[in-house]
């Protein structure tokens, strides 16, 4: 008996339908695990479709509420709200494009760790009130300076004050000074200690008489016409004048404590400063440091980095020293001062440990050029937030640096202050 031709056509169609059904079911049954996303962070996930050459994903329902988009088998964007989202993949078979099927997948968007921290404004009516964040940009000699100081998350979470502070000042006779201080979190008036430390050291060197004495000795130090003994004596004269400035800060803090009827320990604060002038023979940089805040000088081609101050660091918090401590004014205090002369430099950087701890981790990395290259790449936008500090087109550099200081670093939530002369 001859089998009719339509039989073969029908059988072929049945087999095609069965194949289409089988491929769609296999796609449905595949367990797709979407990578977890993080709120506020860029996200991307691509569906690998090589095992399903005849399946096309047309759309993903409910994706819009995540803040993500779908195109060319790829989910991308930045989700803003943490949640577990149920997404329906709408797909079809290339041989049956009019029939749309659905497959459910899940996307977990983790909470942004920053969102777990409260940001309670500090009390504007309290004694020694200061702003929670502040920034500055301007001239520094023939270069520029940018500074940002931001309250740490640990303080913001409890509505406490920013303990860090800084001060920048143009001085007579073409000198300039920048000072940075980190108030001790355990001291009840540390925020005032750091403010007064930076302002009072700048004020001391505002004296034309003091600067004139320093300048005369600096000229002699770098004069080849004088003996080594004479130059060494001039070096000691400069250190002595710097010492007088530091001692005056201590006395100012003592007086403040007495006037407010509390201990000088309540004003505990570190202090670093750089007093700088450009001479015909180069930039002379006079520095001092007490505490765990570094001052770093980077040469023009970024091939050498020098730490200009000793760091009071230790395994425990007791390793830190403060300008309020009488014991720092001993026979070893001369080692806290430095006189540096360079033809030029690319960066002069001062920072508190809120920057130093998460970005450099250990003291030995402060003179490691690779660490500093990484640090400035970070400032240039090579970071999770893609926050860039533009040192070329620097019209908004102060706000950019302030934004950058809001970086996330697990376990590092201290106040952050960073000053860069460039």
C-alpha positions as CSV (number, residue, x, y, z in Angstrom):
1,X,0.0,0.0,0.0
2,X,1.3,3.4,-1.0
3,X,1.6,5.9,1.9
4,X,0.1,9.3,1.0
5,X,2.7,12.2,0.8
6,X,0.8,14.4,3.2
7,X,1.6,11.8,5.9
8,X,5.3,12.6,5.6
9,X,4.6,16.3,5.8
10,X,2.4,15.9,8.9
11,X,5.0,13.7,10.5
12,X,7.7,16.2,9.8
13,X,5.7,19.0,11.3
14,X,5.1,16.9,14.4
15,X,8.8,16.2,14.8
16,X,9.6,19.9,14.3
17,X,7.1,20.9,17.0
18,X,8.5,18.2,19.3
19,X,12.0,19.5,18.7
20,X,10.9,23.1,19.4
21,X,9.1,22.0,22.5
22,X,12.1,20.1,23.7
23,X,14.5,23.0,23.2
24,X,12.2,25.4,25.0
25,X,11.8,23.0,27.9
26,X,15.5,22.5,28.2
27,X,16.0,26.3,28.3
28,X,13.2,26.6,31.0
29,X,14.8,23.9,33.1
30,X,18.3,25.3,33.0
31,X,19.2,26.8,36.4
32,X,20.4,30.3,35.7
33,X,22.2,31.9,38.7
34,X,22.6,35.6,38.2
35,X,25.5,37.2,40.0
36,X,24.5,39.2,43.0
37,X,24.4,43.0,42.5
38,X,25.3,45.7,44.9
39,X,23.1,48.8,45.4
40,X,24.8,51.9,44.0
41,X,27.5,49.9,42.1
42,X,27.6,49.2,38.3
43,X,26.4,45.8,37.5
44,X,26.6,43.5,34.4
45,X,25.5,40.0,33.7
46,X,25.5,38.2,30.3
47,X,23.4,35.2,29.4
48,X,25.5,32.5,27.7
49,X,23.2,31.2,24.9
50,X,25.7,29.0,23.0
51,X,23.8,25.9,24.2
52,X,20.5,27.4,23.0
53,X,21.2,28.6,19.4
54,X,17.5,28.7,18.6
55,X,16.3,30.5,21.7
56,X,16.0,34.3,21.9
57,X,15.4,36.3,25.0
58,X,13.0,39.1,23.9
59,X,12.5,41.0,27.2
60,X,12.8,40.7,31.0
61,X,9.7,41.6,32.9
62,X,10.1,43.5,36.3
63,X,13.6,44.5,35.4
64,X,12.7,48.2,35.2
65,X,12.1,48.4,39.0
66,X,15.7,47.3,39.6
67,X,17.1,50.3,37.7
68,X,18.8,47.9,35.2
69,X,18.3,47.4,31.5
70,X,18.4,44.4,29.1
71,X,19.9,44.4,25.6
72,X,21.7,41.8,23.5
73,X,21.5,39.1,26.2
74,X,23.1,41.4,28.7
75,X,21.7,43.0,31.9
76,X,23.6,46.2,32.9
77,X,23.2,49.4,34.8
78,X,23.4,50.5,38.4
79,X,20.7,49.2,40.8
80,X,19.9,51.7,43.6
81,X,17.7,49.7,46.0
82,X,18.6,46.5,47.7
83,X,16.0,43.7,47.3
84,X,15.4,40.2,46.0
85,X,13.9,40.7,42.6
86,X,11.9,38.0,40.7
87,X,12.4,38.5,37.0
88,X,10.5,36.8,34.1
89,X,12.5,36.1,31.0
90,X,10.2,36.4,27.9
91,X,11.7,34.2,25.2
92,X,10.8,32.5,21.9
93,X,12.1,29.8,19.6
94,X,13.4,31.1,16.2
95,X,11.1,28.6,14.5
96,X,8.1,29.7,16.4
97,X,8.5,33.5,17.0
98,X,4.9,34.2,17.7
99,X,4.8,32.0,20.8
100,X,6.3,33.8,23.9
101,X,7.2,31.7,26.9
102,X,8.4,32.8,30.3
103,X,11.1,31.6,32.6
104,X,11.6,33.0,36.1
105,X,15.1,33.9,37.6
106,X,16.1,35.8,40.7
107,X,18.4,38.7,41.2
108,X,19.7,39.7,44.6
109,X,20.7,43.3,45.0
110,X,22.8,43.6,48.2
111,X,22.5,46.7,50.4
112,X,25.2,49.3,49.9
113,X,27.2,49.2,53.1
114,X,27.2,53.0,53.2
115,X,23.4,52.9,53.6
116,X,23.8,51.0,56.9
117,X,25.4,54.0,58.4
118,X,23.4,56.9,59.7
119,X,24.5,60.5,58.9
120,X,23.2,62.5,61.8
121,X,24.2,66.2,61.7
122,X,26.3,67.4,64.6
123,X,24.8,69.8,67.1
124,X,25.1,73.4,65.8
125,X,24.4,74.8,69.3
126,X,27.2,72.8,71.0
127,X,30.4,74.4,72.2
128,X,33.2,74.3,69.7
129,X,30.9,73.5,66.8
130,X,32.5,72.9,63.5
131,X,31.2,71.9,60.1
132,X,30.9,68.1,59.3
133,X,32.9,68.6,56.1
134,X,34.8,71.4,54.5
135,X,37.1,71.8,51.5
136,X,39.4,74.4,50.0
137,X,41.3,75.2,46.8
138,X,43.7,78.0,46.1
139,X,47.2,79.2,45.4
140,X,50.2,77.9,47.3
141,X,53.3,79.9,46.3
142,X,53.6,79.4,42.5
143,X,51.6,76.1,42.8
144,X,48.1,75.2,43.8
145,X,46.6,73.5,46.8
146,X,43.4,71.5,47.4
147,X,42.3,70.3,50.8
148,X,39.2,68.3,52.0
149,X,38.2,67.3,55.5
150,X,35.3,65.0,56.1
151,X,33.7,63.6,59.2
152,X,34.1,59.9,59.5
153,X,31.1,57.5,59.3
154,X,31.7,56.4,62.9
155,X,31.2,59.9,64.1
156,X,28.3,60.7,61.6
157,X,26.5,57.5,62.8
158,X,26.3,59.0,66.3
159,X,25.9,62.6,65.4
160,X,29.4,63.4,66.8
161,X,31.8,66.1,65.5
162,X,34.5,66.0,62.9
163,X,37.7,65.9,65.0
164,X,40.1,66.6,62.1
165,X,41.1,70.1,61.0
166,X,43.4,72.0,58.7
167,X,44.5,75.5,58.0
168,X,46.2,77.1,55.0
169,X,47.7,80.6,55.0
170,X,49.7,82.9,52.8
171,X,52.4,84.5,55.0
172,X,54.6,87.6,54.6
173,X,57.7,87.6,52.4
174,X,56.2,85.0,50.0
175,X,56.1,82.1,52.6
176,X,53.0,79.8,52.8
177,X,52.0,77.2,55.4
178,X,49.6,74.3,55.5
179,X,48.8,72.5,58.8
180,X,46.7,69.4,59.5
181,X,45.6,68.0,62.8
182,X,43.7,64.9,64.0
183,X,41.8,65.3,67.3
184,X,41.8,62.2,69.5
185,X,38.3,60.6,69.5
186,X,38.6,59.9,73.2
187,X,39.2,63.5,74.1
188,X,35.9,65.4,74.7
189,X,37.1,68.7,73.1
190,X,39.5,67.2,70.5
191,X,37.7,69.0,67.7
192,X,38.7,72.3,69.3
193,X,42.2,71.1,70.0
194,X,42.7,70.3,66.3
195,X,41.3,73.6,65.2
196,X,43.4,75.6,67.6
197,X,46.6,73.6,66.8
198,X,46.3,74.4,63.1
199,X,45.4,78.0,63.4
200,X,47.9,78.9,66.2
201,X,50.9,77.4,64.4
202,X,49.9,79.3,61.2
203,X,49.5,82.5,63.3
204,X,52.9,82.1,64.9
205,X,54.6,82.0,61.6
206,X,52.6,85.1,60.4
207,X,55.2,87.2,62.2
208,X,57.5,89.0,59.8
209,X,60.2,89.0,62.4
210,X,60.1,85.3,62.8
211,X,60.1,84.7,59.1
212,X,63.0,87.1,58.6
213,X,65.1,85.2,61.1
214,X,64.2,81.9,59.4
215,X,65.0,83.2,56.0
216,X,68.4,84.7,56.9
217,X,69.4,81.3,58.4
218,X,68.1,79.4,55.4
219,X,70.2,81.5,53.0
220,X,73.3,80.7,55.1
221,X,72.5,77.0,55.2
222,X,72.5,76.7,51.4
223,X,75.4,79.1,50.9
224,X,78.7,77.6,49.7
225,X,80.6,80.6,51.1
226,X,80.1,79.4,54.7
227,X,81.7,76.6,56.6
228,X,80.0,73.4,57.6
229,X,80.1,74.5,61.2
230,X,78.4,77.8,60.4
231,X,75.8,76.1,58.2
232,X,75.1,73.6,61.0
233,X,74.6,76.5,63.5
234,X,72.1,78.1,61.1
235,X,70.3,74.8,60.8
236,X,70.0,74.7,64.6
237,X,68.7,78.2,64.6
238,X,65.9,77.3,62.2
239,X,65.0,74.3,64.2
240,X,65.0,76.4,67.3
241,X,62.5,78.9,65.7
242,X,60.3,76.0,64.5
243,X,60.5,74.6,68.1
244,X,59.3,78.0,69.5
245,X,56.3,77.8,67.1
246,X,55.4,74.3,68.2
247,X,55.8,75.2,71.9
248,X,53.6,78.2,71.4
249,X,50.8,75.9,70.2
250,X,51.2,73.8,73.3
251,X,50.9,76.9,75.5
252,X,47.9,78.1,73.6
253,X,46.2,74.8,74.2
254,X,47.1,74.9,77.9
255,X,45.6,78.3,78.2
256,X,42.4,77.2,76.4
257,X,42.0,74.3,78.8
258,X,42.4,76.5,81.8
259,X,39.9,79.1,80.4
260,X,37.3,76.3,79.9
261,X,38.0,74.5,83.2
262,X,39.1,71.2,81.7
263,X,42.3,69.2,81.3
264,X,44.7,69.8,78.4
265,X,44.2,66.1,77.7
266,X,40.7,67.0,76.7
267,X,42.2,68.8,73.7
268,X,44.5,65.9,72.6
269,X,45.4,66.4,68.9
270,X,48.2,65.5,66.5
271,X,49.9,68.2,64.4
272,X,51.8,68.2,61.1
273,X,52.7,71.3,59.1
274,X,54.8,72.4,56.1
275,X,56.2,75.9,56.0
276,X,57.4,76.6,52.5
277,X,59.1,79.2,50.3
278,X,60.5,79.2,46.8
279,X,64.1,80.6,46.8
280,X,66.4,81.1,43.8
281,X,68.1,77.8,44.7
282,X,64.9,75.8,45.2
283,X,61.8,75.2,47.4
284,X,62.7,75.1,51.1
285,X,60.2,73.0,53.0
286,X,60.3,73.2,56.8
287,X,58.2,70.4,58.4
288,X,57.2,69.1,61.8
289,X,55.1,66.1,62.9
290,X,53.7,64.6,66.1
291,X,51.3,61.8,65.8
292,X,50.5,59.3,63.0
293,X,49.8,61.7,60.1
294,X,52.4,61.7,57.3
295,X,53.9,64.5,55.1
296,X,55.2,63.2,51.8
297,X,57.1,64.9,49.0
298,X,57.0,63.4,45.5
299,X,59.6,64.4,42.9
300,X,58.7,65.8,39.5
301,X,58.7,62.5,37.6
302,X,57.1,60.4,40.4
303,X,60.3,58.3,40.7
304,X,61.0,59.1,44.3
305,X,58.9,59.7,47.4
306,X,60.2,61.0,50.7
307,X,58.5,60.9,54.1
308,X,59.3,64.2,55.8
309,X,58.3,63.5,59.3
310,X,58.6,60.6,61.9
311,X,55.4,58.7,62.5
312,X,54.3,57.9,66.0
313,X,52.7,54.6,65.3
314,X,52.6,51.5,67.4
315,X,50.8,48.2,67.7
316,X,48.4,49.8,70.1
317,X,46.8,53.2,70.3
318,X,49.3,54.2,72.9
319,X,51.8,54.6,70.1
320,X,50.2,57.9,69.1
321,X,51.6,61.2,70.5
322,X,49.8,64.5,70.7
323,X,50.9,68.2,70.7
324,X,49.2,68.4,74.1
325,X,51.7,66.1,75.7
326,X,54.6,67.7,77.6
327,X,56.7,64.6,77.1
328,X,57.3,65.3,73.4
329,X,59.2,68.4,74.4
330,X,62.4,66.5,75.3
331,X,65.9,66.0,73.9
332,X,64.6,64.0,71.0
333,X,62.1,66.6,69.7
334,X,64.7,67.9,67.1
335,X,64.1,64.7,65.2
336,X,60.5,65.7,64.6
337,X,61.7,68.7,62.4
338,X,63.1,68.6,58.9
339,X,64.6,71.1,56.5
340,X,64.3,70.0,52.9
341,X,65.4,71.7,49.8
342,X,64.5,70.6,46.2
343,X,64.6,72.2,42.8
344,X,61.0,71.2,42.2
345,X,58.4,68.7,43.1
346,X,55.1,67.3,41.7
347,X,53.2,66.8,44.9
348,X,53.4,67.7,48.6
349,X,50.9,65.7,50.5
350,X,49.6,65.9,54.1
351,X,47.0,63.5,55.4
352,X,45.4,62.1,58.6
353,X,45.3,58.4,59.4
354,X,41.7,58.3,58.1
355,X,43.3,58.4,54.6
356,X,46.7,56.7,55.5
357,X,45.3,53.6,57.1
358,X,42.9,52.4,54.3
359,X,45.1,53.6,51.4
360,X,48.6,52.7,52.6
361,X,48.0,50.2,55.4
362,X,51.6,50.3,56.8
363,X,54.2,52.9,57.4
364,X,56.8,51.4,55.0
365,X,54.5,51.9,52.0
366,X,54.7,55.7,52.5
367,X,58.0,55.8,50.7
368,X,57.0,53.2,48.1
369,X,56.6,54.7,44.7
370,X,54.2,51.9,43.5
371,X,51.9,52.6,46.5
372,X,51.8,56.3,45.5
373,X,51.3,55.5,41.9
374,X,48.3,53.4,42.9
375,X,47.1,56.1,45.2
376,X,47.0,58.8,42.5
377,X,45.4,56.3,40.1
378,X,42.7,56.0,42.7
379,X,42.4,59.8,42.9
380,X,42.1,59.8,39.1
381,X,39.0,57.6,39.2
382,X,40.4,54.1,39.3
383,X,38.1,53.2,42.2
384,X,34.8,51.4,42.8
385,X,32.9,54.7,42.8
386,X,34.7,56.0,39.7
387,X,35.1,59.3,41.6
388,X,37.8,61.4,39.9
389,X,39.9,64.3,41.2
390,X,40.9,66.2,38.2
391,X,44.2,68.0,38.7
392,X,44.3,69.4,35.1
393,X,40.7,70.8,34.7
394,X,40.6,71.7,38.3
395,X,37.7,74.2,38.5
396,X,35.8,71.9,40.9
397,X,38.7,70.0,42.4
398,X,37.8,70.9,46.0
399,X,34.3,69.3,45.7
400,X,35.8,66.4,43.8
401,X,38.3,65.7,46.5
402,X,35.6,66.0,49.1
403,X,33.5,63.4,47.2
404,X,36.5,61.1,46.8
405,X,37.0,61.1,50.6
406,X,33.7,59.4,51.0
407,X,35.2,56.1,49.7
408,X,34.2,52.8,51.3
409,X,36.8,50.8,53.2
410,X,35.6,48.1,55.5
411,X,36.7,48.8,59.1
412,X,38.0,52.3,58.3
413,X,35.5,54.9,59.3
414,X,37.6,57.6,60.9
415,X,37.6,61.3,59.9
416,X,39.5,61.9,56.7
417,X,41.6,64.9,55.8
418,X,43.9,65.2,52.7
419,X,45.9,68.2,51.6
420,X,47.7,68.2,48.2
421,X,50.0,70.9,46.8
422,X,50.4,70.4,43.1
